[in-house]
């Protein structure tokens, strides 16, 4: 019992033993007392045979009653023990799962260590090659210097002869000597040019080797930055200037009786052109402030903005319902306000992402947002984008937080372990409200729980910022 139930104290175990002994001894003591009493009361009336028979029947009843009580006590104890064992089995299951995840992370770390050792070995080989090249370079430079000295001496001699020729007409033999010297000078000049080309090639090769060494040293000193390069948007298609919106036959939005706009797009078509905080009043709702992003020839209502990690997004259910943060910095608009806007017609959901190399990507969905009775269920259908999809489509996704979890999977609370409210379908997926981490974060497990975009069958992209906005699909409603 101590090994299976560490929370069961020694005093509780002792009390249980005392209860069991009491349940066993009490019927016997009661049997003995009642037998003596009956013996004294019937001593003067009944015969010895009658007294013995009645005493035996009462003894049997008392003993049976005591055994029955003992049985009930043992049954309750067994049920309680089973419940405690079930709790322990559940905790062991969670422990096994955590241990398995830790083993996976350990395997990844071992692989990275092996790659680092291989890189170090290649670096050592490159250093040896550079040393050999340097030695060869020095030898060739010494040869060049000797050749230059010899050539200078010959040129000086040639100058002397030319000076003499200027005074005295050269003979046939001297003419031959001059020709041979000229040919020799040309040959030496060509040889010097070839040596210079070799030197230049060696110099280029040395520079290339030096750059490779610098790159390897940078990888060794900044392994986290190398991982950032792998997880950036590099290689993905670029974002186009503008995306046309599908037009559907929705009911046109109208202004409220007090003149307040129903959303940011209505403000844009009324003449507003500057991004900032404005007051809107969706039909059937109270007025509230939103941040309007003026771009792509219209205005978008921003419902989430993350730029620097200054705001903790690991908030309660009520906070995500009502909204939190500063509309001019990092914020979450609130599920209630977003729901009141989307009840006016069909809307597009646009997600804009930026990685740590300042690459920007986006994705757009047609979507439906349920009300509070559905836990604000989200249903998506991709329209366009410049990054692979990472959110399940045509699936009813319930919103959940650590204190209001609708998606406990195998005893695992996704929002509690991944630090932020979100529309989870399973754990370890994209969560744009997760913990904000930087590429230099020491804990790989923390980076996996941070702000990132993770397609189902692709690598994850560690993010520097994210923005979620909505826009009506029926642009004719503002004509």
Helices and strands as residue ranges (DSSP letters): H 10-41, H 48-167, H 172-221, H 223-230, H 264-269, E 276-280, E 288-295, E 298-306, H 317-322, E 324-325, E 331-332, H 335-342, E 347-355, E 360-369, G 372-374, E 378-385, E 399-400, E 408-409, E 412-413, H 414-418, E 422-423, H 444-448, E 452-454, E 460-472, G 475-478
